[in-house]
């Protein structure tokens, strides 16, 4: 069995009827394990995680393209998270018995499908055909609001370069292949976004293998440092949290809890299953809302 993970990010986190419709459509069109789905109103984004055999993940990814193009209208979409399209990001990650080449082939095949139905599609990460496009931030610079100009200066890998009525609605989609990435947010006891941004910048400069930003989350009434950990073996979650706490103290701010978006392997938290609950408590995963290990810790049998 060859297992591949897919983590599509949809630019919709407020209308839960649409979010549930997306989940239902994916499950109806492919035999995959829908491991989790999370939505945020302030960022106006939903992150799905599913895994399965290559052929079924391909079917599910095609379903993601179709449902995003039909349900989400980028002309009226607003949110704190960077985005360029309705299916903003759709990465493929090799799990059990899978290779990066398997994931690159999937990214290109799904991007080709999106292009054929009139949606601009960019390849990033290991699937990028141009070195500068390996960076997702490079592709999404200017966000959806700059897409008309971007299509002229940075033509997509597949699909139209014209800002058609369909493209105005769907935006552009990004498909990539990458190693495991952990999306991780640290909660700060402050509403001062300028300070939160300084903490995020300092953390990014101090620690390797991470990308950071900061935003105010109305739902929690506080600021967060939002982090992508790109190499959890070299940069463990607990190390990032402790370093952020130290930096925050220099600004007379407390970094007091954190949250996982999607999944992390157990080894990214601790080596021993017996230590898992202790680490979860130390990271404050259950401080603002209940933490379900089944929805955030990737089962070992999938790796």
Secondary structure, 3 states (H helix, E strand, C coil): CCEEEEEEEECCCCCHHHHHHHHHHHHHHCCCEEEEEEEECCCCEEEEEEEEEHHHHHHHHHHHHHHHHHHCCCCCCCCCCCCCECEEEEEEEECCCCCHHHHHHHHHHHHHHHHHCCCCEEEEECCCCCHHHHCHHHHHCCCHHHHHHHHHHCCCCECCCCCCHHHHHHECEEEEECCCCEEEEEEECCCCHHHHHHHHHHHHHHCCCEEEEEEEECCCCEEEEEEEECCCCCCCHHHHHHHHHHHHHHCCCCEEEEEEECCEEHHHCCCCHHHHHHHHHHHCCCCCCCCCHHHCEECHHHC
